[in-house]
Amino acid sequence: MLNLKRPKVLITKPQEEKNTLKSILEEAGIQVLWIPTIKITPLEKPPFFEELVEDLSSFDWVVFTSKNGVKIFFERYLPQEKRHLLSAKIAAIGPGTAKALLEYGQKADLTPSAYDSETLACEMLKRGVEGKKVLLLRAKEARPILREKLTQGGAEVTEIHLYKVEMPPELPSLLKELEGVDLVVFTSAQAVHNFFKALPRNWPSHLQAAVIGPITAQALKKYGIEPKVMPQEYTLEALASSIIDYFSKGGESCVNQPLTC
């Protein structure tokens, strides 16, 4: 293990009742400090939403880009008695999102080979979206690339922002607790940006970073930090495995090349 001591990591993703990343790391003997750098806040339904629900059966694709979006859509937006109207094919950006869909009785028809917006767009385009109606459900701060590529491919895209991603108000004071932390784990670009906005001092020289994928890595590099850990498969399980490998090899870089569509 790193520095011949029990390593300690800081997880920056929002807390959940069951967290795969935390469980796997702790089972491997790694100390876990949990300080979320993002806060998920559901948004009110847009005024046209009820009319859209009645027209759900006209969509060819419904696209979910996070499990947060799945939960908010089915618990706050679409009542149980209306779910039969969701007859379109469903695309999920990754296995976590697909698993969340199953909890609401929905099966993803498409999960891309790499779990990012670029690959999802690429694989939807390969299936043909020209003239198709696509309902895109995601965060207010989501990158525009998915919508742009689908629109360029001839799709008619309706986008609804289900939630916004904010900085927790208590974050600056919590980040004083970096003493003894070896590795900070980021699972989204916004988590990176909020971390650096709230960091009360410069990035400590001993501190290293792990990221879930290349988009998060790009955000980190804007602050002059190269990640030491990035899995080839952009899942929490793969990220946990790469972190364990990193520590077991004494801090040797464990950055895999991203998959391409």
DOMARTI-994568 format. One record per residue (C-alpha): residue number from 1; x, y, z. Coordinates in steps of 0.05 Angstrom, whole numbers, plus 32768, in hexadecimal, padded with zeros to 4 digits. Each point is the difference from the previous one (the first is absolute). Layout:
BEGIN
NUM | X | Y | Z .
...
//
This chain:
BEGIN
1 | 8000 | 8000 | 8000 .
2 | 8015 | 8049 | 7FF5 .
3 | 8033 | 801A | 8033 .
4 | 7FFC | 7FBE | 8026 .
5 | 7FC1 | 8018 | 8023 .
6 | 7FB6 | 7FF7 | 7FF8 .
7 | 7FEE | 802F | 7FC6 .
8 | 7FC8 | 8032 | 8005 .
9 | 7FD4 | 801A | 7FC7 .
10 | 7FCE | 8038 | 7FFC .
11 | 7FC1 | 7FF1 | 7FD7 .
12 | 7FDE | 803F | 7FE4 .
13 | 7FC0 | 7FE2 | 7FE3 .
14 | 7FBC | 8009 | 8022 .
15 | 7FF1 | 7FCF | 8038 .
16 | 7FD0 | 7FC7 | 7FF3 .
17 | 7FE1 | 7FCA | 802B .
18 | 802A | 7FCC | 7FDD .
19 | 8043 | 8015 | 7FE3 .
20 | 8026 | 7FCD | 7FD7 .
21 | 8040 | 8029 | 7FFE .
22 | 8004 | 800A | 804B .
23 | 7FEF | 7FB7 | 800F .
24 | 8035 | 7FE3 | 7FD1 .
25 | 8037 | 802F | 8019 .
26 | 7FF1 | 7FF3 | 8049 .
27 | 8000 | 7FB5 | 7FF5 .
28 | 8046 | 8008 | 7FE2 .
29 | 8017 | 8022 | 8040 .
30 | 7FFF | 8047 | 7FE6 .
31 | 7FE7 | 8038 | 802D .
32 | 7FC8 | 8028 | 7FE0 .
33 | 7FEF | 8049 | 8010 .
34 | 7FBF | 8017 | 7FDE .
35 | 7FF7 | 804A | 7FF1 .
36 | 7FCF | 800C | 7FC6 .
37 | 8015 | 803B | 7FD5 .
38 | 7FBE | 8002 | 7FDA .
39 | 7FB8 | 8004 | 8016 .
40 | 7FC7 | 7FE6 | 7FD4 .
41 | 7FC3 | 802D | 8001 .
42 | 7FC1 | 7FEA | 7FDA .
43 | 7FE0 | 8034 | 7FD4 .
44 | 7FB7 | 8010 | 7FF8 .
45 | 7FDB | 7FE3 | 7FC4 .
46 | 8000 | 802F | 7FC4 .
47 | 7FBB | 801C | 7FF0 .
48 | 7FF9 | 7FD5 | 7FC1 .
49 | 8010 | 7FBF | 8025 .
50 | 7FB9 | 7FE6 | 800A .
51 | 7FF3 | 8009 | 7FB5 .
52 | 8041 | 7FDC | 7FF1 .
53 | 7FEC | 7FC5 | 802C .
54 | 7FC1 | 7FF6 | 7FD8 .
55 | 802C | 8000 | 7FC1 .
56 | 8035 | 7FCF | 801C .
57 | 7FEC | 7FC9 | 7FD1 .
58 | 8015 | 802B | 7FC4 .
59 | 804A | 7FFE | 8015 .
60 | 802E | 7FCE | 7FDF .
61 | 8036 | 8006 | 8035 .
62 | 8004 | 8016 | 8049 .
63 | 8047 | 800D | 8018 .
64 | 8017 | 7FFF | 8048 .
65 | 8046 | 8018 | 8011 .
66 | 8004 | 7FF1 | 804B .
67 | 7FDF | 7FD7 | 8035 .
68 | 7FEE | 8041 | 8023 .
69 | 7FD7 | 8012 | 7FC3 .
70 | 7FDE | 7FBC | 8001 .
71 | 7FEC | 8006 | 8049 .
72 | 7FE6 | 8048 | 7FFA .
73 | 7FDA | 7FF2 | 7FBF .
74 | 7FDA | 7FC4 | 801B .
75 | 7FF5 | 8019 | 8047 .
76 | 7FF0 | 8049 | 7FF3 .
77 | 7FED | 8008 | 7FB6 .
78 | 7FDD | 7FC2 | 7FE5 .
79 | 7FC9 | 7FE3 | 802B .
80 | 7FF8 | 7FB4 | 8004 .
81 | 7FBF | 8001 | 7FD9 .
82 | 8021 | 8023 | 7FC5 .
83 | 803D | 7FD3 | 7FF9 .
84 | 7FDD | 7FD4 | 7FCD .
85 | 8006 | 803B | 7FD0 .
86 | 804C | 7FF8 | 8000 .
87 | 8002 | 7FD2 | 7FC3 .
88 | 803F | 801C | 7FDF .
89 | 8044 | 7FDF | 7FFE .
90 | 802A | 8015 | 803C .
91 | 8049 | 8013 | 7FFF .
92 | 8029 | 8001 | 8040 .
93 | 8045 | 801F | 8003 .
94 | 801D | 7FC8 | 802A .
95 | 7FF1 | 7FC2 | 8029 .
96 | 7FF1 | 8027 | 803F .
97 | 7FCA | 8026 | 7FDB .
98 | 7FE6 | 7FC0 | 7FE0 .
99 | 7FFD | 7FDF | 8045 .
100 | 7FD9 | 803B | 801C .
101 | 7FCE | 7FF9 | 7FC7 .
102 | 7FF3 | 7FB8 | 8012 .
103 | 7FEA | 8016 | 8045 .
104 | 7FC6 | 8023 | 7FDE .
105 | 7FF0 | 7FC7 | 7FD1 .
106 | 8023 | 801E | 7FC4 .
107 | 8035 | 7FDC | 7FD7 .
108 | 8035 | 8026 | 7FD9 .
109 | 8002 | 7FEF | 7FB6 .
110 | 8044 | 8020 | 7FF8 .
111 | 803B | 8008 | 802F .
112 | 803D | 8019 | 7FD9 .
113 | 8044 | 7FDC | 8001 .
114 | 8020 | 803C | 8023 .
115 | 7FD6 | 8025 | 8032 .
116 | 8003 | 8048 | 7FE8 .
117 | 7FD6 | 802F | 7FD6 .
118 | 802C | 7FFB | 7FC3 .
119 | 7FFC | 7FB5 | 7FFC .
120 | 7FB5 | 7FFF | 800F .
121 | 7FF4 | 8032 | 7FC8 .
122 | 802D | 7FD8 | 7FD1 .
123 | 7FDB | 7FBF | 800C .
124 | 7FBC | 801F | 7FFB .
125 | 8014 | 801F | 7FBD .
126 | 8016 | 7FBC | 7FE8 .
127 | 7FBA | 7FE6 | 800E .
128 | 7FE3 | 803A | 7FD8 .
129 | 7FDF | 803C | 8020 .
130 | 7FED | 8028 | 7FC3 .
131 | 7FB7 | 8015 | 8006 .
132 | 7FFB | 7FE0 | 8045 .
133 | 7FE4 | 8023 | 803D .
134 | 802F | 7FFD | 803B .
135 | 7FF0 | 8014 | 8048 .
136 | 8040 | 8013 | 8025 .
137 | 7FFB | 8000 | 804C .
138 | 803B | 801A | 8027 .
139 | 8021 | 8035 | 802B .
140 | 7FFC | 804A | 7FF2 .
141 | 804C | 8004 | 7FFE .
142 | 800A | 7FC6 | 7FD0 .
143 | 802F | 800A | 7FC6 .
144 | 7FDD | 8011 | 7FBE .
145 | 8026 | 7FCC | 7FD7 .
146 | 7FCA | 7FC9 | 8003 .
147 | 7FC7 | 802D | 7FE9 .
148 | 802C | 8020 | 7FCB .
149 | 8015 | 7FBE | 7FE1 .
150 | 7FBA | 7FE3 | 8000 .
151 | 7FE4 | 8040 | 7FE0 .
152 | 8037 | 7FFF | 7FCC .
153 | 7FEC | 7FB8 | 7FF1 .
154 | 7FB9 | 8017 | 7FEF .
155 | 7FDD | 7FF1 | 8042 .
156 | 7FCA | 802C | 801D .
157 | 8019 | 8009 | 8048 .
158 | 7FD6 | 8016 | 803B .
159 | 802B | 800E | 803D .
160 | 7FE7 | 8003 | 8047 .
161 | 802C | 8014 | 803A .
162 | 7FEC | 7FD4 | 803B .
163 | 8031 | 801C | 8033 .
164 | 8039 | 8030 | 800B .
165 | 8044 | 7FF2 | 801F .
166 | 8015 | 8031 | 8036 .
167 | 8039 | 8009 | 8032 .
168 | 7FEF | 7FEB | 8048 .
169 | 8003 | 8040 | 802B .
170 | 802A | 7FDE | 8035 .
171 | 8035 | 7FE8 | 7FCF .
172 | 8038 | 8033 | 800C .
173 | 8003 | 7FF0 | 804B .
174 | 7FFE | 7FB5 | 7FF3 .
175 | 803B | 8002 | 7FD0 .
176 | 802D | 8013 | 803A .
177 | 7FFE | 7FB6 | 8011 .
178 | 8033 | 7FEB | 7FCB .
179 | 8033 | 7FEE | 8034 .
180 | 8018 | 7FB9 | 7FF4 .
181 | 7FDA | 7FF7 | 7FBE .
182 | 8029 | 7FDE | 7FCA .
183 | 7FCF | 8001 | 7FC6 .
184 | 7FC2 | 8029 | 7FED .
185 | 7FCD | 7FDB | 7FD6 .
186 | 7FD7 | 8027 | 7FCC .
187 | 7FC6 | 7FE3 | 7FDA .
188 | 7FE9 | 803D | 7FD9 .
189 | 801D | 8040 | 7FE3 .
190 | 7FD2 | 802B | 802B .
191 | 801B | 7FDD | 803F .
192 | 8046 | 8016 | 7FEA .
193 | 7FEC | 8049 | 7FF4 .
194 | 7FDC | 8006 | 8042 .
195 | 803A | 7FE0 | 8025 .
196 | 8031 | 8034 | 7FE6 .
197 | 7FCF | 803A | 800C .
198 | 7FFB | 7FEB | 8049 .
199 | 8048 | 7FEB | 800D .
200 | 8019 | 8030 | 8035 .
201 | 8049 | 7FFA | 7FE9 .
202 | 802A | 7FE5 | 7FC8 .
203 | 7FFB | 7FB7 | 7FEC .
204 | 802E | 7FDD | 8032 .
205 | 803F | 7FE5 | 7FDE .
206 | 7FF8 | 7FBA | 801D .
207 | 7FB8 | 7FF9 | 7FE9 .
208 | 7FEE | 7FD6 | 7FC3 .
209 | 7FBF | 7FF9 | 7FD9 .
210 | 7FD5 | 7FC9 | 7FE2 .
211 | 7FCB | 800C | 7FCB .
212 | 7FC9 | 7FD5 | 7FE3 .
213 | 800D | 8013 | 7FB7 .
214 | 801F | 802F | 7FCD .
215 | 7FCD | 8039 | 8007 .
216 | 800E | 8004 | 804B .
217 | 804B | 7FFB | 7FF0 .
218 | 7FFB | 803B | 7FD1 .
219 | 7FDF | 802A | 8036 .
220 | 8037 | 7FED | 8031 .
221 | 8038 | 8012 | 7FCF .
222 | 7FE4 | 8047 | 7FFB .
223 | 8019 | 8009 | 8047 .
224 | 8045 | 7FE4 | 7FEF .
225 | 7FF4 | 7FBC | 801F .
226 | 800D | 7FBF | 7FDB .
227 | 7FD7 | 7FC6 | 801A .
228 | 8026 | 7FC4 | 801A .
229 | 7FC4 | 7FD1 | 7FF8 .
230 | 7FCD | 7FF8 | 7FC8 .
231 | 7FDF | 7FBD | 7FEE .
232 | 7FF4 | 7FEB | 7FB8 .
233 | 7FB7 | 7FF0 | 8010 .
234 | 7FDD | 803D | 801E .
235 | 7FDC | 7FDD | 8039 .
236 | 8006 | 8006 | 804C .
237 | 8015 | 7FB7 | 8004 .
238 | 8038 | 800A | 7FCD .
239 | 8016 | 8041 | 8022 .
240 | 8003 | 7FDC | 8044 .
241 | 802A | 7FC8 | 7FE2 .
242 | 8030 | 8032 | 7FE0 .
243 | 8008 | 8025 | 8043 .
244 | 8010 | 7FBF | 8023 .
245 | 8033 | 7FEF | 7FCA .
246 | 801F | 8045 | 8008 .
247 | 800B | 7FF8 | 804A .
248 | 8016 | 7FB7 | 7FFB .
249 | 8036 | 8014 | 7FCF .
250 | 801B | 8036 | 802E .
251 | 7FE2 | 803C | 7FDD .
252 | 8010 | 7FEC | 7FB8 .
253 | 7FD5 | 8026 | 7FCE .
254 | 7FC3 | 7FD8 | 7FE9 .
255 | 7FE3 | 8028 | 7FC6 .
256 | 7FE1 | 7FD9 | 7FC8 .
257 | 7FF3 | 801B | 7FBA .
258 | 7FB7 | 8011 | 7FF3 .
259 | 7FD6 | 7FD5 | 7FD3 .
260 | 7FEC | 801D | 7FBD .
261 | 7FBF | 7FF7 | 7FD9 .
//
